[in-house]
Amino acid sequence: MKPLLSVDSQNVNSTRNVTKFSLKTGKKKSVGAVLRRFYRLHNGLWIRRRAGCHKHLWKKTGKDRYNFQQHVVCTKTQCLMLDRMITDHWKKRKYYIDDPFEPYHTRNNFDYVYPYKPLK
């Protein structure tokens, strides 16, 4: 017989929920994990480091270490999901001195693609 207060490992799921209304201010809150792990470009795309970039570096060759340092562009559905998880403050353009991502903020050769319409 199981105790009533035991927690099954199958029922415990880790989630990163969006707080629609905070208890103090009543405003939407950004998900901190998104702000730490991803970077939003001015054109609306999100980039991230490759998975496993800090793990078992002693095992990896120099070429593998270099490849894991590269950034990857997220897919369209991932970008939409990440946009929903942050507030409008983080969607505004921010200008930094000697920004290494400056050439990537503008998207070239996309004259015939319709502009992004935000979801309501």
Biopython code that builds the backbone (N, CA, C, O; Angstrom):
import numpy as np
from Bio.PDB.StructureBuilder import StructureBuilder

atoms = [
    (1, "MET", "N", (0.836, -1.179, 0.000)),
    (1, "MET", "CA", (0.000, 0.000, 0.000)),
    (1, "MET", "C", (0.890, 1.255, 0.000)),
    (1, "MET", "O", (1.832, 1.357, 0.786)),
    (2, "LYS", "N", (0.579, 2.199, -0.886)),
    (2, "LYS", "CA", (1.356, 3.427, -1.017)),
    (2, "LYS", "C", (0.875, 4.482, -0.029)),
    (2, "LYS", "O", (-0.320, 4.569, 0.255)),
    (3, "PRO", "N", (1.785, 5.273, 0.487)),
    (3, "PRO", "CA", (1.335, 6.393, 1.311)),
    (3, "PRO", "C", (0.633, 7.437, 0.441)),
    (3, "PRO", "O", (0.926, 7.559, -0.748)),
    (4, "LEU", "N", (-0.274, 8.171, 1.027)),
    (4, "LEU", "CA", (-1.070, 9.132, 0.264)),
    (4, "LEU", "C", (-0.256, 10.330, -0.212)),
    (4, "LEU", "O", (-0.579, 10.917, -1.244)),
    (5, "LEU", "N", (0.778, 10.699, 0.508)),
    (5, "LEU", "CA", (1.536, 11.901, 0.173)),
    (5, "LEU", "C", (2.780, 11.622, -0.651)),
    (5, "LEU", "O", (3.588, 12.530, -0.849)),
    (6, "SER", "N", (2.965, 10.409, -1.136)),
    (6, "SER", "CA", (4.155, 10.112, -1.931)),
    (6, "SER", "C", (4.019, 10.722, -3.318)),
    (6, "SER", "O", (2.918, 10.853, -3.853)),
    (7, "VAL", "N", (5.152, 11.088, -3.883)),
    (7, "VAL", "CA", (5.168, 11.701, -5.206)),
    (7, "VAL", "C", (5.712, 10.688, -6.190)),
    (7, "VAL", "O", (6.820, 10.178, -6.022)),
    (8, "ASP", "N", (4.934, 10.399, -7.216)),
    (8, "ASP", "CA", (5.402, 9.509, -8.267)),
    (8, "ASP", "C", (6.274, 10.300, -9.223)),
    (8, "ASP", "O", (5.954, 11.439, -9.563)),
    (9, "SER", "N", (7.366, 9.708, -9.654)),
    (9, "SER", "CA", (8.259, 10.408, -10.576)),
    (9, "SER", "C", (7.613, 10.576, -11.942)),
    (9, "SER", "O", (8.014, 11.452, -12.709)),
    (10, "GLN", "N", (6.626, 9.756, -12.258)),
    (10, "GLN", "CA", (5.958, 9.862, -13.553)),
    (10, "GLN", "C", (5.047, 11.078, -13.607)),
    (10, "GLN", "O", (4.812, 11.627, -14.684)),
    (11, "ASN", "N", (4.535, 11.501, -12.470)),
    (11, "ASN", "CA", (3.586, 12.604, -12.451)),
    (11, "ASN", "C", (4.257, 13.967, -12.333)),
    (11, "ASN", "O", (3.596, 14.988, -12.524)),
    (12, "VAL", "N", (5.534, 14.013, -12.029)),
    (12, "VAL", "CA", (6.229, 15.282, -11.851)),
    (12, "VAL", "C", (6.849, 15.685, -13.181)),
    (12, "VAL", "O", (7.720, 14.993, -13.707)),
    (13, "ASN", "N", (6.395, 16.805, -13.716)),
    (13, "ASN", "CA", (6.910, 17.314, -14.982)),
    (13, "ASN", "C", (7.528, 18.680, -14.739)),
    (13, "ASN", "O", (6.970, 19.496, -14.005)),
    (14, "SER", "N", (8.682, 18.933, -15.355)),
    (14, "SER", "CA", (9.263, 20.264, -15.250)),
    (14, "SER", "C", (8.643, 21.137, -16.324)),
    (14, "SER", "O", (8.544, 20.730, -17.481)),
    (15, "THR", "N", (8.228, 22.328, -15.946)),
    (15, "THR", "CA", (7.600, 23.241, -16.892)),
    (15, "THR", "C", (8.218, 24.618, -16.737)),
    (15, "THR", "O", (8.747, 24.962, -15.680)),
    (16, "ARG", "N", (8.143, 25.393, -17.797)),
    (16, "ARG", "CA", (8.561, 26.790, -17.768)),
    (16, "ARG", "C", (7.353, 27.613, -18.186)),
    (16, "ARG", "O", (7.246, 28.040, -19.335)),
    (17, "ASN", "N", (6.460, 27.827, -17.256)),
    (17, "ASN", "CA", (5.214, 28.508, -17.559)),
    (17, "ASN", "C", (5.418, 30.008, -17.599)),
    (17, "ASN", "O", (6.311, 30.556, -16.952)),
    (18, "VAL", "N", (4.567, 30.656, -18.374)),
    (18, "VAL", "CA", (4.559, 32.103, -18.438)),
    (18, "VAL", "C", (3.615, 32.601, -17.355)),
    (18, "VAL", "O", (2.486, 32.124, -17.240)),
    (19, "THR", "N", (4.078, 33.561, -16.561)),
    (19, "THR", "CA", (3.223, 34.179, -15.557)),
    (19, "THR", "C", (2.453, 35.296, -16.242)),
    (19, "THR", "O", (3.028, 36.320, -16.610)),
    (20, "LYS", "N", (1.150, 35.097, -16.411)),
    (20, "LYS", "CA", (0.337, 36.096, -17.108)),
    (20, "LYS", "C", (0.146, 37.345, -16.251)),
    (20, "LYS", "O", (0.194, 38.464, -16.760)),
    (21, "PHE", "N", (-0.070, 37.151, -14.949)),
    (21, "PHE", "CA", (-0.268, 38.273, -14.040)),
    (21, "PHE", "C", (0.554, 38.026, -12.784)),
    (21, "PHE", "O", (0.315, 37.055, -12.066)),
    (22, "SER", "N", (1.523, 38.900, -12.515)),
    (22, "SER", "CA", (2.321, 38.733, -11.298)),
    (22, "SER", "C", (1.503, 39.198, -10.093)),
    (22, "SER", "O", (0.592, 40.014, -10.230)),
    (23, "LEU", "N", (1.832, 38.677, -8.928)),
    (23, "LEU", "CA", (1.071, 39.016, -7.727)),
    (23, "LEU", "C", (1.342, 40.441, -7.259)),
    (23, "LEU", "O", (0.461, 41.079, -6.682)),
    (24, "LYS", "N", (2.555, 40.949, -7.502)),
    (24, "LYS", "CA", (2.892, 42.294, -7.024)),
    (24, "LYS", "C", (2.373, 43.383, -7.954)),
    (24, "LYS", "O", (1.692, 44.307, -7.511)),
    (25, "THR", "N", (2.693, 43.278, -9.243)),
    (25, "THR", "CA", (2.363, 44.366, -10.163)),
    (25, "THR", "C", (1.151, 44.079, -11.035)),
    (25, "THR", "O", (0.548, 45.009, -11.570)),
    (26, "GLY", "N", (0.782, 42.814, -11.189)),
    (26, "GLY", "CA", (-0.341, 42.469, -12.051)),
    (26, "GLY", "C", (0.022, 42.434, -13.520)),
    (26, "GLY", "O", (-0.866, 42.380, -14.371)),
    (27, "LYS", "N", (1.319, 42.464, -13.842)),
    (27, "LYS", "CA", (1.756, 42.460, -15.235)),
    (27, "LYS", "C", (2.320, 41.099, -15.615)),
    (27, "LYS", "O", (2.611, 40.264, -14.759)),
    (28, "LYS", "N", (2.465, 40.899, -16.915)),
    (28, "LYS", "CA", (3.073, 39.674, -17.423)),
    (28, "LYS", "C", (4.559, 39.660, -17.075)),
    (28, "LYS", "O", (5.207, 40.706, -17.060)),
    (29, "LYS", "N", (5.095, 38.477, -16.798)),
    (29, "LYS", "CA", (6.513, 38.354, -16.473)),
    (29, "LYS", "C", (7.214, 37.522, -17.537)),
    (29, "LYS", "O", (6.627, 36.604, -18.109)),
    (30, "SER", "N", (8.464, 37.848, -17.793)),
    (30, "SER", "CA", (9.265, 37.081, -18.742)),
    (30, "SER", "C", (9.792, 35.823, -18.070)),
    (30, "SER", "O", (9.981, 35.784, -16.854)),
    (31, "VAL", "N", (10.024, 34.804, -18.875)),
    (31, "VAL", "CA", (10.610, 33.569, -18.369)),
    (31, "VAL", "C", (12.122, 33.761, -18.343)),
    (31, "VAL", "O", (12.732, 34.053, -19.371)),
    (32, "GLY", "N", (12.721, 33.596, -17.177)),
    (32, "GLY", "CA", (14.149, 33.859, -17.019)),
    (32, "GLY", "C", (15.027, 32.913, -17.809)),
    (32, "GLY", "O", (16.104, 33.301, -18.260)),
    (33, "ALA", "N", (14.582, 31.669, -17.985)),
    (33, "ALA", "CA", (15.381, 30.693, -18.722)),
    (33, "ALA", "C", (15.536, 31.103, -20.183)),
    (33, "ALA", "O", (16.573, 30.846, -20.795)),
    (34, "VAL", "N", (14.517, 31.735, -20.740)),
    (34, "VAL", "CA", (14.599, 32.190, -22.136)),
    (34, "VAL", "C", (15.628, 33.304, -22.255)),
    (34, "VAL", "O", (16.426, 33.315, -23.191)),
    (35, "LEU", "N", (15.614, 34.233, -21.319)),
    (35, "LEU", "CA", (16.538, 35.366, -21.388)),
    (35, "LEU", "C", (17.980, 34.932, -21.176)),
    (35, "LEU", "O", (18.898, 35.560, -21.704)),
    (36, "ARG", "N", (18.189, 33.870, -20.412)),
    (36, "ARG", "CA", (19.551, 33.388, -20.169)),
    (36, "ARG", "C", (20.087, 32.571, -21.337)),
    (36, "ARG", "O", (21.275, 32.661, -21.649)),
    (37, "ARG", "N", (19.253, 31.783, -21.985)),
    (37, "ARG", "CA", (19.734, 30.805, -22.957)),
    (37, "ARG", "C", (19.671, 31.271, -24.403)),
    (37, "ARG", "O", (20.388, 30.741, -25.253)),
    (38, "PHE", "N", (18.826, 32.253, -24.698)),
    (38, "PHE", "CA", (18.612, 32.663, -26.079)),
    (38, "PHE", "C", (18.907, 34.143, -26.238)),
    (38, "PHE", "O", (18.965, 34.884, -25.257)),
    (39, "TYR", "N", (19.096, 34.575, -27.506)),
    (39, "TYR", "CA", (19.322, 35.985, -27.820)),
    (39, "TYR", "C", (18.421, 36.339, -28.993)),
    (39, "TYR", "O", (18.390, 35.622, -29.993)),
    (40, "ARG", "N", (17.688, 37.441, -28.876)),
    (40, "ARG", "CA", (16.752, 37.848, -29.925)),
    (40, "ARG", "C", (17.411, 38.897, -30.813)),
    (40, "ARG", "O", (17.914, 39.911, -30.330)),
    (41, "LEU", "N", (17.400, 38.637, -32.114)),
    (41, "LEU", "CA", (17.928, 39.589, -33.081)),
    (41, "LEU", "C", (16.854, 40.621, -33.409)),
    (41, "LEU", "O", (15.681, 40.414, -33.097)),
    (42, "HIS", "N", (17.248, 41.745, -34.042)),
    (42, "HIS", "CA", (16.300, 42.812, -34.357)),
    (42, "HIS", "C", (15.245, 42.375, -35.359)),
    (42, "HIS", "O", (14.152, 42.941, -35.387)),
    (43, "ASN", "N", (15.551, 41.381, -36.181)),
    (43, "ASN", "CA", (14.585, 40.952, -37.187)),
    (43, "ASN", "C", (13.596, 39.923, -36.654)),
    (43, "ASN", "O", (12.766, 39.425, -37.415)),
    (44, "GLY", "N", (13.662, 39.592, -35.368)),
    (44, "GLY", "CA", (12.702, 38.668, -34.773)),
    (44, "GLY", "C", (13.194, 37.245, -34.652)),
    (44, "GLY", "O", (12.525, 36.413, -34.038)),
    (45, "LEU", "N", (14.350, 36.945, -35.223)),
    (45, "LEU", "CA", (14.891, 35.595, -35.096)),
    (45, "LEU", "C", (15.560, 35.430, -33.735)),
    (45, "LEU", "O", (16.025, 36.400, -33.136)),
    (46, "TRP", "N", (15.599, 34.200, -33.261)),
    (46, "TRP", "CA", (16.255, 33.866, -32.000)),
    (46, "TRP", "C", (17.437, 32.971, -32.296)),
    (46, "TRP", "O", (17.354, 32.099, -33.162)),
    (47, "ILE", "N", (18.547, 33.175, -31.584)),
    (47, "ILE", "CA", (19.710, 32.312, -31.744)),
    (47, "ILE", "C", (20.077, 31.721, -30.392)),
    (47, "ILE", "O", (19.744, 32.271, -29.342)),
    (48, "ARG", "N", (20.768, 30.591, -30.443)),
    (48, "ARG", "CA", (21.174, 29.897, -29.228)),
    (48, "ARG", "C", (22.486, 29.195, -29.492)),
    (48, "ARG", "O", (22.878, 29.018, -30.646)),
    (49, "ARG", "N", (23.173, 28.791, -28.426)),
    (49, "ARG", "CA", (24.379, 27.976, -28.563)),
    (49, "ARG", "C", (23.969, 26.539, -28.822)),
    (49, "ARG", "O", (22.854, 26.135, -28.490)),
    (50, "ARG", "N", (24.864, 25.772, -29.410)),
    (50, "ARG", "CA", (24.583, 24.356, -29.640)),
    (50, "ARG", "C", (24.486, 23.617, -28.313)),
    (50, "ARG", "O", (25.155, 23.968, -27.341)),
    (51, "ALA", "N", (23.655, 22.603, -28.288)),
    (51, "ALA", "CA", (23.465, 21.829, -27.061)),
    (51, "ALA", "C", (24.749, 21.083, -26.725)),
    (51, "ALA", "O", (25.395, 20.525, -27.611)),
    (52, "GLY", "N", (25.117, 21.071, -25.455)),
    (52, "GLY", "CA", (26.309, 20.372, -24.999)),
    (52, "GLY", "C", (27.590, 21.144, -25.192)),
    (52, "GLY", "O", (28.665, 20.546, -25.234)),
    (53, "CYS", "N", (27.508, 22.472, -25.313)),
    (53, "CYS", "CA", (28.715, 23.263, -25.601)),
    (53, "CYS", "C", (29.659, 23.338, -24.406)),
    (53, "CYS", "O", (30.834, 23.660, -24.583)),
    (54, "HIS", "N", (29.184, 23.054, -23.200)),
    (54, "HIS", "CA", (30.043, 23.103, -22.016)),
    (54, "HIS", "C", (30.289, 21.727, -21.411)),
    (54, "HIS", "O", (30.899, 21.630, -20.346)),
    (55, "LYS", "N", (29.837, 20.674, -22.057)),
    (55, "LYS", "CA", (29.921, 19.340, -21.454)),
    (55, "LYS", "C", (31.043, 18.520, -22.066)),
    (55, "LYS", "O", (31.219, 18.510, -23.284)),
    (56, "HIS", "N", (31.795, 17.840, -21.230)),
    (56, "HIS", "CA", (32.830, 16.883, -21.639)),
    (56, "HIS", "C", (33.795, 17.479, -22.667)),
    (56, "HIS", "O", (34.080, 16.856, -23.689)),
    (57, "LEU", "N", (34.287, 18.666, -22.397)),
    (57, "LEU", "CA", (35.195, 19.313, -23.336)),
    (57, "LEU", "C", (36.518, 18.560, -23.456)),
    (57, "LEU", "O", (37.181, 18.642, -24.490)),
    (58, "TRP", "N", (36.901, 17.842, -22.433)),
    (58, "TRP", "CA", (38.142, 17.077, -22.483)),
    (58, "TRP", "C", (38.052, 15.939, -23.493)),
    (58, "TRP", "O", (39.073, 15.459, -23.986)),
    (59, "LYS", "N", (36.830, 15.506, -23.800)),
    (59, "LYS", "CA", (36.619, 14.411, -24.746)),
    (59, "LYS", "C", (36.638, 14.886, -26.196)),
    (59, "LYS", "O", (36.955, 14.114, -27.101)),
    (60, "LYS", "N", (36.303, 16.143, -26.416)),
    (60, "LYS", "CA", (36.050, 16.629, -27.766)),
    (60, "LYS", "C", (37.338, 17.102, -28.430)),
    (60, "LYS", "O", (38.257, 17.595, -27.777)),
    (61, "THR", "N", (37.370, 16.936, -29.733)),
    (61, "THR", "CA", (38.504, 17.430, -30.508)),
    (61, "THR", "C", (38.395, 18.951, -30.641)),
    (61, "THR", "O", (37.375, 19.544, -30.289)),
    (62, "GLY", "N", (39.445, 19.563, -31.145)),
    (62, "GLY", "CA", (39.431, 21.007, -31.333)),
    (62, "GLY", "C", (38.356, 21.447, -32.307)),
    (62, "GLY", "O", (37.730, 22.491, -32.125)),
    (63, "LYS", "N", (38.143, 20.640, -33.351)),
    (63, "LYS", "CA", (37.110, 20.965, -34.336)),
    (63, "LYS", "C", (35.724, 20.885, -33.709)),
    (63, "LYS", "O", (34.868, 21.727, -33.977)),
    (64, "ASP", "N", (35.503, 19.868, -32.873)),
    (64, "ASP", "CA", (34.211, 19.738, -32.202)),
    (64, "ASP", "C", (33.975, 20.900, -31.244)),
    (64, "ASP", "O", (32.863, 21.423, -31.164)),
    (65, "ARG", "N", (35.015, 21.305, -30.517)),
    (65, "ARG", "CA", (34.876, 22.430, -29.594)),
    (65, "ARG", "C", (34.526, 23.706, -30.349)),
    (65, "ARG", "O", (33.707, 24.503, -29.890)),
    (66, "TYR", "N", (35.143, 23.893, -31.495)),
    (66, "TYR", "CA", (34.839, 25.067, -32.314)),
    (66, "TYR", "C", (33.397, 25.023, -32.808)),
    (66, "TYR", "O", (32.695, 26.033, -32.777)),
    (67, "ASN", "N", (32.957, 23.847, -33.266)),
    (67, "ASN", "CA", (31.591, 23.719, -33.774)),
    (67, "ASN", "C", (30.554, 23.949, -32.677)),
    (67, "ASN", "O", (29.487, 24.501, -32.944)),
    (68, "PHE", "N", (30.854, 23.535, -31.454)),
    (68, "PHE", "CA", (29.906, 23.728, -30.366)),
    (68, "PHE", "C", (29.839, 25.181, -29.911)),
    (68, "PHE", "O", (28.879, 25.567, -29.243)),
    (69, "GLN", "N", (30.833, 25.994, -30.254)),
    (69, "GLN", "CA", (30.788, 27.409, -29.896)),
    (69, "GLN", "C", (29.901, 28.212, -30.834)),
    (69, "GLN", "O", (29.544, 29.349, -30.525)),
    (70, "GLN", "N", (29.541, 27.636, -31.977)),
    (70, "GLN", "CA", (28.756, 28.363, -32.961)),
    (70, "GLN", "C", (27.317, 28.537, -32.483)),
    (70, "GLN", "O", (26.832, 27.778, -31.644)),
    (71, "HIS", "N", (26.650, 29.539, -33.027)),
    (71, "HIS", "CA", (25.255, 29.799, -32.696)),
    (71, "HIS", "C", (24.358, 29.213, -33.781)),
    (71, "HIS", "O", (24.746, 29.115, -34.945)),
    (72, "VAL", "N", (23.153, 28.826, -33.373)),
    (72, "VAL", "CA", (22.183, 28.210, -34.271)),
    (72, "VAL", "C", (20.921, 29.062, -34.246)),
    (72, "VAL", "O", (20.512, 29.539, -33.187)),
    (73, "VAL", "N", (20.302, 29.254, -35.411)),
    (73, "VAL", "CA", (19.051, 29.999, -35.494)),
    (73, "VAL", "C", (17.904, 29.052, -35.169)),
    (73, "VAL", "O", (17.858, 27.932, -35.677)),
    (74, "CYS", "N", (16.985, 29.495, -34.330)),
    (74, "CYS", "CA", (15.830, 28.675, -33.963)),
    (74, "CYS", "C", (14.830, 28.638, -35.116)),
    (74, "CYS", "O", (14.849, 29.498, -35.996)),
    (75, "THR", "N", (13.959, 27.636, -35.101)),
    (75, "THR", "CA", (12.953, 27.493, -36.151)),
    (75, "THR", "C", (11.835, 28.512, -35.951)),
    (75, "THR", "O", (11.791, 29.220, -34.946)),
    (76, "LYS", "N", (10.934, 28.569, -36.931)),
    (76, "LYS", "CA", (9.842, 29.539, -36.883)),
    (76, "LYS", "C", (8.931, 29.298, -35.684)),
    (76, "LYS", "O", (8.546, 30.243, -34.995)),
    (77, "THR", "N", (8.587, 28.044, -35.434)),
    (77, "THR", "CA", (7.696, 27.752, -34.309)),
    (77, "THR", "C", (8.386, 28.030, -32.977)),
    (77, "THR", "O", (7.746, 28.483, -32.028)),
    (78, "GLN", "N", (9.688, 27.760, -32.905)),
    (78, "GLN", "CA", (10.422, 28.065, -31.677)),
    (78, "GLN", "C", (10.480, 29.573, -31.444)),
    (78, "GLN", "O", (10.344, 30.033, -30.310)),
    (79, "CYS", "N", (10.680, 30.346, -32.518)),
    (79, "CYS", "CA", (10.729, 31.805, -32.385)),
    (79, "CYS", "C", (9.393, 32.356, -31.899)),
    (79, "CYS", "O", (9.363, 33.255, -31.059)),
    (80, "LEU", "N", (8.286, 31.822, -32.422)),
    (80, "LEU", "CA", (6.970, 32.279, -31.980)),
    (80, "LEU", "C", (6.743, 31.937, -30.512)),
    (80, "LEU", "O", (6.205, 32.746, -29.756)),
    (81, "MET", "N", (7.151, 30.749, -30.114)),
    (81, "MET", "CA", (6.982, 30.335, -28.726)),
    (81, "MET", "C", (7.822, 31.218, -27.797)),
    (81, "MET", "O", (7.352, 31.628, -26.736)),
    (82, "LEU", "N", (9.059, 31.508, -28.197)),
    (82, "LEU", "CA", (9.930, 32.344, -27.369)),
    (82, "LEU", "C", (9.410, 33.778, -27.286)),
    (82, "LEU", "O", (9.548, 34.428, -26.250)),
    (83, "ASP", "N", (8.805, 34.278, -28.383)),
    (83, "ASP", "CA", (8.223, 35.617, -28.356)),
    (83, "ASP", "C", (7.067, 35.692, -27.367)),
    (83, "ASP", "O", (6.864, 36.726, -26.731)),
    (84, "ARG", "N", (6.318, 34.621, -27.234)),
    (84, "ARG", "CA", (5.210, 34.606, -26.281)),
    (84, "ARG", "C", (5.698, 34.542, -24.837)),
    (84, "ARG", "O", (4.978, 34.935, -23.919)),
    (85, "MET", "N", (6.910, 34.052, -24.636)),
    (85, "MET", "CA", (7.410, 33.847, -23.279)),
    (85, "MET", "C", (8.124, 35.069, -22.703)),
    (85, "MET", "O", (8.556, 35.038, -21.550)),
    (86, "ILE", "N", (8.258, 36.146, -23.484)),
    (86, "ILE", "CA", (8.914, 37.352, -22.977)),
    (86, "ILE", "C", (7.969, 38.536, -23.103)),
    (86, "ILE", "O", (6.960, 38.469, -23.805)),
    (87, "THR", "N", (8.307, 39.616, -22.418)),
    (87, "THR", "CA", (7.483, 40.821, -22.471)),
    (87, "THR", "C", (7.956, 41.725, -23.610)),
    (87, "THR", "O", (8.977, 41.469, -24.249)),
    (88, "ASP", "N", (7.186, 42.789, -23.843)),
    (88, "ASP", "CA", (7.512, 43.711, -24.930)),
    (88, "ASP", "C", (8.820, 44.459, -24.684)),
    (88, "ASP", "O", (9.451, 44.924, -25.633)),
    (89, "HIS", "N", (9.224, 44.578, -23.448)),
    (89, "HIS", "CA", (10.478, 45.270, -23.131)),
    (89, "HIS", "C", (11.659, 44.605, -23.834)),
    (89, "HIS", "O", (12.553, 45.298, -24.318)),
    (90, "TRP", "N", (11.679, 43.290, -23.896)),
    (90, "TRP", "CA", (12.802, 42.566, -24.492)),
    (90, "TRP", "C", (12.703, 42.510, -26.010)),
    (90, "TRP", "O", (13.667, 42.130, -26.674)),
    (91, "LYS", "N", (11.544, 42.885, -26.578)),
    (91, "LYS", "CA", (11.397, 42.887, -28.035)),
    (91, "LYS", "C", (11.865, 44.204, -28.654)),
    (91, "LYS", "O", (12.065, 44.281, -29.867)),
    (92, "LYS", "N", (12.039, 45.235, -27.833)),
    (92, "LYS", "CA", (12.518, 46.517, -28.349)),
    (92, "LYS", "C", (13.983, 46.393, -28.742)),
    (92, "LYS", "O", (14.731, 45.594, -28.178)),
    (93, "ARG", "N", (14.378, 47.201, -29.722)),
    (93, "ARG", "CA", (15.767, 47.171, -30.176)),
    (93, "ARG", "C", (16.682, 47.737, -29.109)),
    (93, "ARG", "O", (16.392, 48.758, -28.487)),
    (94, "LYS", "N", (17.793, 47.048, -28.916)),
    (94, "LYS", "CA", (18.804, 47.513, -27.984)),
    (94, "LYS", "C", (20.118, 47.626, -28.750)),
    (94, "LYS", "O", (20.512, 46.704, -29.464)),
    (95, "TYR", "N", (20.781, 48.744, -28.599)),
    (95, "TYR", "CA", (22.012, 48.995, -29.328)),
    (95, "TYR", "C", (23.189, 48.932, -28.367)),
    (95, "TYR", "O", (23.200, 49.601, -27.333)),
    (96, "TYR", "N", (24.179, 48.120, -28.722)),
    (96, "TYR", "CA", (25.360, 47.945, -27.890)),
    (96, "TYR", "C", (26.594, 48.386, -28.668)),
    (96, "TYR", "O", (26.629, 48.286, -29.895)),
    (97, "ILE", "N", (27.594, 48.870, -27.961)),
    (97, "ILE", "CA", (28.856, 49.247, -28.585)),
    (97, "ILE", "C", (29.598, 47.972, -28.962)),
    (97, "ILE", "O", (29.669, 47.038, -28.163)),
    (98, "ASP", "N", (30.145, 47.926, -30.161)),
    (98, "ASP", "CA", (30.888, 46.775, -30.677)),
    (98, "ASP", "C", (30.083, 45.480, -30.549)),
    (98, "ASP", "O", (30.587, 44.471, -30.056)),
    (99, "ASP", "N", (28.841, 45.522, -30.995)),
    (99, "ASP", "CA", (27.961, 44.350, -30.916)),
    (99, "ASP", "C", (28.461, 43.282, -31.888)),
    (99, "ASP", "O", (28.555, 43.558, -33.084)),
    (100, "PRO", "N", (28.786, 42.067, -31.420)),
    (100, "PRO", "CA", (29.263, 41.036, -32.344)),
    (100, "PRO", "C", (28.171, 40.516, -33.271)),
    (100, "PRO", "O", (28.475, 39.900, -34.292)),
    (101, "PHE", "N", (26.907, 40.753, -32.936)),
    (101, "PHE", "CA", (25.798, 40.264, -33.759)),
    (101, "PHE", "C", (25.269, 41.327, -34.715)),
    (101, "PHE", "O", (24.227, 41.124, -35.338)),
    (102, "GLU", "N", (25.965, 42.454, -34.844)),
    (102, "GLU", "CA", (25.489, 43.563, -35.676)),
    (102, "GLU", "C", (25.190, 43.152, -37.123)),
    (102, "GLU", "O", (24.162, 43.577, -37.650)),
    (103, "PRO", "N", (26.030, 42.347, -37.801)),
    (103, "PRO", "CA", (25.698, 41.987, -39.185)),
    (103, "PRO", "C", (24.485, 41.072, -39.295)),
    (103, "PRO", "O", (23.907, 40.950, -40.375)),
    (104, "TYR", "N", (24.092, 40.435, -38.213)),
    (104, "TYR", "CA", (23.007, 39.459, -38.277)),
    (104, "TYR", "C", (21.649, 40.055, -37.928)),
    (104, "TYR", "O", (20.633, 39.370, -38.046)),
    (105, "HIS", "N", (21.609, 41.325, -37.497)),
    (105, "HIS", "CA", (20.340, 41.930, -37.106)),
    (105, "HIS", "C", (19.448, 42.210, -38.308)),
    (105, "HIS", "O", (18.225, 42.222, -38.171)),
    (106, "THR", "N", (20.030, 42.436, -39.478)),
    (106, "THR", "CA", (19.225, 42.647, -40.679)),
    (106, "THR", "C", (19.196, 41.359, -41.481)),
    (106, "THR", "O", (20.190, 40.639, -41.567)),
    (107, "ARG", "N", (18.049, 41.085, -42.060)),
    (107, "ARG", "CA", (17.872, 39.845, -42.811)),
    (107, "ARG", "C", (17.879, 40.186, -44.291)),
    (107, "ARG", "O", (17.048, 40.975, -44.740)),
    (108, "ASN", "N", (18.792, 39.614, -45.055)),
    (108, "ASN", "CA", (18.960, 39.956, -46.461)),
    (108, "ASN", "C", (18.269, 38.935, -47.358)),
    (108, "ASN", "O", (18.010, 37.801, -46.954)),
    (109, "ASN", "N", (17.975, 39.367, -48.594)),
    (109, "ASN", "CA", (17.408, 38.515, -49.644)),
    (109, "ASN", "C", (16.059, 37.930, -49.261)),
    (109, "ASN", "O", (15.748, 36.798, -49.633)),
    (110, "PHE", "N", (15.257, 38.681, -48.527)),
    (110, "PHE", "CA", (13.915, 38.231, -48.183)),
    (110, "PHE", "C", (12.900, 39.292, -48.594)),
    (110, "PHE", "O", (12.034, 39.665, -47.803)),
    (111, "ASP", "N", (13.009, 39.784, -49.842)),
    (111, "ASP", "CA", (12.122, 40.840, -50.312)),
    (111, "ASP", "C", (10.697, 40.340, -50.520)),
    (111, "ASP", "O", (9.748, 41.115, -50.402)),
    (112, "TYR", "N", (10.539, 39.063, -50.826)),
    (112, "TYR", "CA", (9.225, 38.546, -51.189)),
    (112, "TYR", "C", (8.542, 37.801, -50.051)),
    (112, "TYR", "O", (7.506, 37.170, -50.263)),
    (113, "VAL", "N", (9.096, 37.861, -48.868)),
    (113, "VAL", "CA", (8.483, 37.210, -47.714)),
    (113, "VAL", "C", (7.638, 38.249, -46.993)),
    (113, "VAL", "O", (8.088, 39.370, -46.756)),
    (114, "TYR", "N", (6.411, 37.874, -46.645)),
    (114, "TYR", "CA", (5.541, 38.805, -45.947)),
    (114, "TYR", "C", (6.098, 39.100, -44.557)),
    (114, "TYR", "O", (6.682, 38.220, -43.923)),
    (115, "PRO", "N", (5.923, 40.324, -44.082)),
    (115, "PRO", "CA", (6.436, 40.644, -42.746)),
    (115, "PRO", "C", (5.680, 39.874, -41.667)),
    (115, "PRO", "O", (4.537, 39.460, -41.859)),
    (116, "TYR", "N", (6.333, 39.698, -40.555)),
    (116, "TYR", "CA", (5.766, 38.945, -39.438)),
    (116, "TYR", "C", (4.639, 39.736, -38.789)),
    (116, "TYR", "O", (4.806, 40.914, -38.473)),
    (117, "LYS", "N", (3.493, 39.093, -38.589)),
    (117, "LYS", "CA", (2.381, 39.721, -37.882)),
    (117, "LYS", "C", (2.285, 39.085, -36.505)),
    (117, "LYS", "O", (2.138, 37.867, -36.404)),
    (118, "PRO", "N", (2.366, 39.878, -35.443)),
    (118, "PRO", "CA", (2.317, 39.279, -34.102)),
    (118, "PRO", "C", (0.948, 38.679, -33.811)),
    (118, "PRO", "O", (-0.076, 39.164, -34.291)),
    (119, "LEU", "N", (0.950, 37.623, -33.020)),
    (119, "LEU", "CA", (-0.295, 36.976, -32.630)),
    (119, "LEU", "C", (-1.011, 37.807, -31.584)),
    (119, "LEU", "O", (-0.382, 38.481, -30.768)),
    (120, "LYS", "N", (-2.328, 37.752, -31.618)),
    (120, "LYS", "CA", (-3.108, 38.526, -30.639)),
    (120, "LYS", "C", (-3.535, 37.655, -29.504)),
    (120, "LYS", "O", (-4.200, 38.126, -28.581)),
]
sb = StructureBuilder()
sb.init_structure("model")
sb.init_model(0)
sb.init_chain("A")
sb.init_seg("    ")
for serial, (resi, resn, name, xyz) in enumerate(atoms, 1):
    if name == "N":
        sb.init_residue(resn, " ", resi, " ")
    sb.init_atom(name, np.array(xyz, "f"), 0.0, 1.0, " ", f" {name:<3s}", serial, name[0])
structure = sb.get_structure()
